[in-house]
């Protein structure tokens, strides 16, 4: 399971929000969708995808095949749009209950103006049309955590191994709605690491620090590293101070102009500087001790 919560965006100014004026929930079984799809726009995801079209995206990106191979069937989708402009898509297997939910995806559409500091050689700063990931959960309701798959901070259920397919779904949806890219602000280090397979931090310093940590602490598990960030036991060796996890915007670029930013000399220069300068060490014993103390008062799911 990977989960991201809404968070204040640090390096962007929100210019406008789309208007979605309903909060009706639509629930439907996939096999019964024909003949019921030309209803009002309120029953569409991002104002564009009805149940059949959305399920078709899940099939074309092989997510449904993957889930069937893992023993899930009888899929059901719910779509909801709230008054703040967030579209909800939930995928279930069996009944439509929390115990049957596999995927909970919540997206919104926004325009963003990055800070001028990221474009030192440009006269103007581009405004990007983005799809923001307000929340994403993919979980296996039939499994429990064990030593081979420990519970990560914020997790309720083990993951489904769906990340690759979620990326494919995002790409398919993003191309059809013609946006510059997807954006998320992961709460935890493990979320940033998992998303880094396709996403890049808009701030090249953050991107460099992420990869430098993975380089220097490659002998440790993802669970260890994320706990190291929470307990502040991963140290920047140059300053000999804890390296704190600083949530910021990660981008999955779709458009040519946004991809151009990540390929720019300015971005690559800053990234290379910090990647080579930064060195990290991990006080693993201190992490274990602090984790034990922390879990005496808090649940893993609350972190």
N, C-alpha and C positions, 0 to 999 in steps of 0.2 A: 504494500500500500504506500502510495506517495500522496502527500497532501500539502496544499499551499493555501494560506489564508490571505485575505485582502490586507494590504499594507500601504501606508503612505509612500508614494513614489518620490524618490529623493532627487533625481536629476532631471525631471521632466516637469513642464508646466502643462496642466490639463487645459485644453482650449475649449472643448465642447463635448457634450455627451449626446448620443442619439436619443430620440424620444420613443420609448416603448411603453404604451399606456395601459397595459393590462397585467393582471396577476393570475389569470386563469390557468389551471393545470389541466393538461390533456394527457390521458393515459390510454394506450391502445395496444392490443396484441398485434404482432407483425402480420400474422396470417389474415387478419380481418381488415387490413388497412385500405384495400382497394374500394373505391367508391366513396370514401370519406375524406379525401385529401384536398378537395377544392374548397374547403371551408375558409373562414376568415384567417387573416394573417397571424392572429394571436396564437394559433396552434403550430407555429413554425419556429425552428431554431435559428437564432440570429436573423429572424424575419425572412428567411429564405428557404430553409429545409423543412419539409414536412416529414412525418414519421417514415414513410416509405423511402424517401430520398436519403434521409439520414441513415436508415438501416442499410441502404444500398452502399453508402460510403463505408460503413463498417464491414460489409461483405467484400467490397472491392479491395480494401486494404488488408484483408486476410485476418482481421481481428476475430470475426465470427468463427472462421475455420479453426483458429488457434483455441478458442474457448471450447468449441465442440470436442476437439481432441483432448481437452482436459476435463471432459465429463459434464460440461454445461449444455443445456438446451432450453427449449421453450422460452425464447427471449422475448422480453417486453421492454418497451421504451416509454418514458414519460418526458414531456416537453413542457417547460414553464417559462414565462417571461415576467420579470417583476418591473415595478415602476421606476427603478433606478437604472434600467437599461441592461440588466444581466439576463442572459439566456441560460437555462438549466436543461441539461440532458442527463437522464439517469437510465442506465441499462441494468435490467434484472434478469435472473434466470429462475423460472418458476413463478412464485407469487410476487406481488408488488409490495414488499415489506422490507424494512431495514436489513433483515437477516438474509434476504435474497439479492441484495444490491451488489453489483459487480463494479460498475463505473458511475461516478458522479462528476460531471464536467460542467463548469459554469464559466461562461465567456461573456465579455462585453466588448464594445467597439468604441475606441477613443482616438482622438488626434493628439499628438504630442510634439512639443517643441523642445529639443535637447538644449542643454546649456551651451553657450557659445564656446566654453573652454574646450569642448571636444572637436571644434572646427577652427583651429588657430589660423589656418591659411585661407579660409573662405570668407567672402564678404557677407554672405547671408547664411542662416542656419535653416536647413530643411525641416518641414513639418511632416511627420510620418503618420500614416493611417495604420493603426495597430489593432489587433485583437488581443485583449488582455485576459490572461488566465486568472480568474478570480478564485477558483477552487478546482482542484483535481484530486480525486480519490480513485484508486483502482485496487480492489482488495479481493481476497479469496475467503468467502464466508464459511468455507468447509474445512479450513485448516487452522492449526494453532501454531504458535511460536515454539521453537526448539533451539537446541544448541547450535545447529547448523544454520538456522535462520532466526537470530535473536531479534527481539522487539526493538525497533528504533524509536527515538523520541517522537512523540506525536502519533505513532501507529496504533491502530485499534485491532486490525487484522493483518495477517501476512499478505504480501503482494501477490499479484497474478503473473508477473513477468510480462506485462503488457506494454512496457514503455516504448518499445520499437513500434508497436502498432498504433499507440497513441500519437507518436510523431507522424506516422503515415496519415492518420486521420486528420491531424492538424494541417498537414501539407495539402491534402485534398480539399479540405474546407477553405483554407486560406486562399488557394488558387481560384476557387469558384467565387469568392466574395471580393477578390482583387484588393488585397491589403498588402502593406509593406512587410508585415511579419507578425509573429506572436511575441508576447511579452509576459514574463512571470517574475515574481519576487519571492523566491523560496525562503521559508522560515528557517530551515536548518541547513547545515553544511551538506548532509547526505542528499538533500533535494538538489542543491546546486551541482553536486558531483554527478548525480544521475542525469540531470538535464544537460550537463556540459557535453554530452555526446553529440548534441545537435545545436544547443544554444550557446551563445557567448555573452559574457557580461558587456554591457554597453561601455562601461568604464574599463579601459584596458588595464589599469592597475589591479582591479579586482580579478580580472581574467588571469593575469600573471601570477598573482598570489595564490589563486586556486590551484593552478598547475604546478607551482613551485612546492606547495604543500604535498600534493600527490607524488611529486618527484622525490622529495626528501623523506616521506613517510610511507613509501610504497610497501614496506613490510607489514604494515598494519591494516586491519580490516576497515571497511567503511564505517561500521558501527563504532570501532575504537576512535576513528578520526572525528566523527561527529560528536562523540562524548568528550573528546579532547577539547573541542571548541566550546562546548557547553560549560565544562569545568575549568576552562582557561588554563589548560596544562600543555598546550602547544605554544612554543616560544619562538619569536623572531630572534634569532641568535645575534644579530647585529646590535639591536637595542636591549636584548635580554629581557623582553617584556612579553606577556601573553599576547598572542595574535587572536584578536576577537573576530568572531564571524559578523560581518557587516552586511546584512541583506540589501541587495540592490537589484536593479533591473537586468534580467537575462533575456536575450533576444534570439528568436529563431527567424532569421532573415528569409524573406520570400522574394522581394523585389530586387531588381538590378541595382537601384540606387542605394538601398540599405546594405546589400552585399558589398557594394563599393566602399562604404564606410569601413567595414571590417577588414577590407583589403588595402586600405589607405596606408601611406607611408607614416602618417601621424599616429595612427592606431598601432601599427606594427612596431614603431620606434619606442613608444611608451611601454608596450607589452614586453619587448625584449629587454629594456632597461631594468624593469622590476623583476622579471623572471630570473635574470642572471644575478642581480644584487641580493635578492631575498634568499635566506637560508633558514631552515626550521628544525627544531628538535622537539621531541615528545617525551614528557615526564610521565610515562605510562603508569608507574606505581602510584603517583599522586592522583592520576585520573581515576584509577580504580577506587582509591580511598574516598575521593570526593564524590564519586558517583554513588557509592554505598550510602554516604551520609545524605546526599540529596534525595535518594529514593526512600529514605525513612519518612520523609515529610511530603513527598510528591509522587504522584503516579507517572509512569512513563508517558501515558497518553496526554498528560497535562503540560508536558514540557515543550 
